[in-house]
């Protein structure tokens, strides 16, 4: 199988809620260490830790804080309204957001009034009941300022599909950052997209077509074109790839071998693609066969496709897809 070989000029850096690294910074002096982040993904990335509560001066241990809704205003404070850190936490989030252009992803603590990405509890002012529609105050500043940055919560990373999707987006975004740092040109942009075409196809066929049309027709200045492109790309990749789209992509890749494979090998590849389509084998099986044939029958264009090896194989993320 072709090996993942991005040749990055600098380490991949990911922001992370400090409690997920094992730091005992939660309200009860505990942590929520993520095995996947620290013991698996951590073999390939470096982390920058953030604990908004500690950063704004709250002690360890400390009384619990929550999001409370006052009319249309959300505050972060103790249940009785004391120890309000709304302004300080907002300012801290904005400060961090202004300094993390070098990050290639961010992992937030699920459900946290500061770091939760979605469905954070927002309590009513009178204290009776809550809604599950909040966004952590710190996380919101990061998400608003960096809409293209791959972000995920620790809880969602327990889902094999979402875990693979997040890691794929991190490595793709890092490649984009390296491209921009090298001095972006229209030619480099087109080449970058060419290498990611089948990756996009597997996630969002509609966006695959839109991006191709945009690049082919746009007369915008390079900087504007690049911003539009990366926004569309990361939006497309954020949608988890379906079994149907993966099958469609595999069949496109299969077409590159129709003139070089004998009947038996063609049938074998078709059988494995269909077995994947029916849920009988994981995605890794037909991909392994395609990579094997690519080694035996080299194709320069196909060998550059990120879809075949979007991240290090030892993460074993496609074993469960």
N, C-alpha and C positions, 0 to 999 in steps of 0.2 A: 504494500500500500504506500502511496505517496505520503511523505511526511509533512506535517505542518511546519513551515519554515518562513516566518514573517520577517525575520531579520530586523527587528525593532532596534532603534538607536538608543532607546532608553527604556527602563522598566515600565510595565503597565502599573499605574497607580489608581486605586479605587478608594473612594471615601466610604467610611463605615461608622455606624453607631458604635461607640466604644464598648458598650456592654456586650456586643456580639463578638468581640475579640477575647472576651474573658475578663475584662477589667471590671472590678466590683464597684460599679458606679451607680447602680440602681438605688431606688429610694430605701430599700431594706439592706443595702450593702451586698447585694447578690449580683449575678451576671446572667447573661443569656448566650453563652458562647456557642457559635455556630460551627458545627463540625465540618460542614461542607466548605464554608468560607475559609476557615483557618487551616484545616488539614488536607483539603483537596485543591480548591482554587488558589489557596495561599501558596502553593508550590510554584505558581506562575505569575503572581501579582504581588505588589506591595500595597499595604493599607495605610491610609491616613485616618486616624481616629478622631471622632468628635462626640462630646457629650454636652449638649446644650444646657442641661440643668446645672452641671458643675461649672460650665463656662460663665453662666450668669450669676454665679455666687452661691448657689444652693449647696448645703452641706451633705455629707454622706455619713450615716443615714440621714433621711429627711422625711418630713411629712409628705404624703402623697399630694400631687397636684392634678388638676383636670381641666378640660376645656368646658367653659360655662358660657351659655348664650344669653346675652342681655339685649333684648330686642333683636337687632340685626348685627350686633357686635359680639365677636367671640373673644373671650379672655382666658388666660391660663393662670390659674391660681389654686389655692387650697379650696376645698368644698365650701367653706364659709366665706369665700371671697377675699380672704387675707393672703398675704405673700404673693401679690400679683406680679408676674414676671413677663407679662405680655410685651411691653415695650422693649425690655432688655433682650428678650429672646428673639424678637423681630429684628432688632438691630444686629444681634450676633449673627443671625441667619443671613442677613444682607451682606455683612462683612465677609463671611465665609464664601458666599456666592460670588463675590467680586474677585476672589482669589483662587478659584479652582478650575481655571481653564485647562490646566494640565491633567486633570483627572479624566479617566476613561469610563467611569461608572460610579455608582453609589449604592450601598446596601443600607437600608433603614430598619429600625426596630418596629415591628408590627404593633399597632394599637397605641403607641406612645403619643401623649398629647404634644410632644415636641417633634418626634421623628416618624410617626405613622404616615404612610403615603395615602391611605384611604380608609374609610369606615372607622375612623377614630370616634370614640364616644364623645358626644357633645351634650352636656347636661343642661337641663332647664334651670333658669335662675332660682326658682322655688325649690329645686333639688329633687323633685318628684318626676323621675323618668328621664330618658335621654334619647337622642337620635344617634344613628350610626353613620353619619355622613361627613365627618370632619376630616381635616388634613392637619397633620402635625405642624405646629407653627414654624419650626426650624426647617422641616422638610419642604414646606410650601415655598420658602424663599429660594431654595435650591431648584425645585421643580419649575418655578416661574422664570427664574433667570437662565436656566439651562434646559430648554425643552427638548433638545436633541440628546442629552446625556442619558445613557442607559441607567435606569434606576429600578430597584426592586426591594421588596421587603423580605426579611428573613423567613417568615412563615410561608410565603409563596414559593420560596426556593426549595421547599420540600416536595413540590410538584415537579416531576421529571420533565414535563414539557416546558414549564415556565423557567425551570433552572437552565435547561439547554438554551432557551431563547435568550435569557439574560446574558449568559456567557458568550454566546454567538455575537450579540450586539456589542458587548464590551470589546471583543477582539476586532470587530469590524470598525468600531469607532476609533480604536487606537490606530488602525491602519490609516484611517482618514486623517487623524491628527499628524501622523508621520508624513503623509503626503503633503499636507498644507505646510508643515515645517520645512519641507524640502524645497519649497518654492512652487506653488501651484501654477500650472499652465492649462490651457484648454485641452491639449493633447494628453496630459497626465490625467485630467478629469475623465476624459472619454475612456482611457485605458483602465482607470480604476473601476468605472462602471462596467466595462466589458468583463472584468474579472469577477464581478459580483452579480452578473445578470441572472444566473441560475439560482443563486441564493435568494434574490428578490422574487423570482418566479415561484419558488417553493413556498413563499410566505404570502404574497399578495399579487395575484395575476393582473388585477386591474391597475395597481400602482406600477407594476412592471411595464405595462404599456404606456402609462402616463409619463413615467420617467424617460422612457425611450423617445417619446414624441417631444417632450420638453427639451431634451438635449439636442434633438435634431432640428428643432424649429426656433429655439430661443436666440434672440439677438442681444440679450442683456450683457452688460459688462461682466467680466470674469468673476469678480467678487460677489456680485449679485447672483450670478448663475450658480456659483459654488454654494452659497447659503441656501438657495432654493433646492439644490440637489441634495445636500446632506439632510435637510429637513424632510424631504420626501423619502429619502432612503431609510432614515431611522424610523419614520412613521410606518413605512411598509414592513420593516423587519420586526417591529413591535408586535405585529399580529402573528400569533403562533401559527406555524405551518401545519396545515391539515394533511391527513393521510392521502387525500385526493390530490392535493397540490404536489406533495412529494412524488406521488406516482406519476403525475404528468411530467414533472421535471426529470425523473429517472428515465422515462420513455424518450424524452428529448436527448438525453445523454446517450441512450442506447443507440440512437440513430447514427451517431458518429462511428459506430463499429459495423454497420450493416455491410460494408464492402470488404471488410477484413476478416470477419468471423465466419467460420464454417457453420453449417446447419445445426450441428449439435450444440455448439457454443451459443449460437443465437437463441436456441430453444431454452437452454439452461438459464440465460440471462432473463428471458421473458418469464420463465417460470418463477424465478426469484422475485422479480418485480411484482408479479401478480400475487405471489405468496405474501409479500409485504402489504399489498393493497388489501388483502383479505384478513390481515392481522395475524398471520401464521408465523411470521418471522419479523425481527426488528429491522429498522432502517439500515442498520450496519451491514446486514447480509448482502443486499443487492449493491450497496456502495462498495463493499469489499471486493466484490466480483468486478465491478466497473473499474476500480483502481488496479485490480490485477490485470485486466485486459489493457488498460492504459499503459501499464509497464511493458506489456508484450507488444503493443501496437501504439507507439508514442504519437500523441497529437498535441502540438504546442499550445493551441488555443484551449483545449480541454484541460491540459495539465495546469493551467493558470486559474482555473475556476475555484473560487473560494468555497463553493458549495461542497466540494469533495473533501476538504479538510479545513473547516473554518476555525478550529482551535486545536490544542494538543490532544492527541488520541488518548493519552493516559487519563484524561478526565472521564472517559467512558460514558459520555453523555448520550450517545446514540444507541447505547445498548438497551435503553428502555423506551425508545420511540417507535 
